[in-house]
Amino acid sequence: GTINMVCQRQLGREATPEEVKNIYKEKSKEFNTYPQADRMPGAWELLQKVKAAGLLPMVVTGSGQTSLLNRLEENFPGMFRRELMVTAFDVKHGKPHPEPYLMALQKAGLKPEEAIVIENAPLGVESAVAAGIFTIAVNTGPLDCQVLLDAGANALFPSVQALCDGWEELINKLA
C-alpha cells in the first residue's frame, strides 16, 4: 500500500506488481543491513502490564518481513502468537484502511469496544480509529505529536516509557 501511495504521488500511477515486489525486496535488503535495534525503554514492562490486565497482546503490522517478525520473538519472548498476527500478507488493503485492525478483531474474536490499539504512526492511528477501536498514540520518533492527534488518536503519550508509567491510571479511567 505504501509503495502504491509513493508511486501515485511520484509517478501519477499505480505500481505494477513487479515493481511492488522489487521495491519491497530492496527495502527488506536495506532494512537487514542495519544493526538490530534494542527494545524501546518500557516496551517489555508495558507488555507485561497489558497481559496482567487480562488483555491479549497482538501485532498488526504493514510489514511482512520475516526478520522483523523474528525480532519480535527475540525481543519479547512468548508475548505474541504468530496465528494472531496481521501482516502485509494477510490483507488486501493496508493502513490507513481499517482492514488490518478489523482482521485482528476477527482473529481475536473481539468487538471494537473490547480492544485497545497502541500505535506510533499516523496511518496506523487512522486505520485503528476507522475500525472503531480506542486508539492510544505513542510518539516514538521525530513526529510532531499533533500529527498523531490529527490522525484521530484518543490518547497520546510522548514515549513507550511514559505509557508504561501511566498504564494503571489509563486502564482505571477506561474501566
Stockholm file with secondary structure:
# STOCKHOLM 1.0

chainA/1-175         GTINMVCQRQLGREATPEEVKNIYKEKSKEFNTYPQADRMPGAWELLQKVKAAGLLPMVVTGSGQTSLLNRLEENFPGMFRRELMVTAFDVKHGKPHPEPYLMALQKAGLKPEEAIVIENAPLGVESAVAAGIFTIAVNTGPLDCQVLLDAGANALFPSVQALCDGWEELINKLA
#=GR chainA/1-175 SS CHHHHHHHHHHSSCCCHHHHHHHHHHHHHHHTTSCCCCCCTTHHHHHHHHHHTTCCCCCBCSCCCHHHHHHHHHHSTTTCCGGGCBCTTTCSSCTTSSHHHHHHHHHHTCCGGGCEEEECSHHHHHHHHHTTCEEEEECCSSCCHHHHHHTTCSEEESSHHHHHHHHHHHHHHHC
#=GC SS_cons         CHHHHHHHHHHSSCCCHHHHHHHHHHHHHHHTTSCCCCCCTTHHHHHHHHHHTTCCCCCBCSCCCHHHHHHHHHHSTTTCCGGGCBCTTTCSSCTTSSHHHHHHHHHHTCCGGGCEEEECSHHHHHHHHHTTCEEEEECCSSCCHHHHHHTTCSEEESSHHHHHHHHHHHHHHHC
//
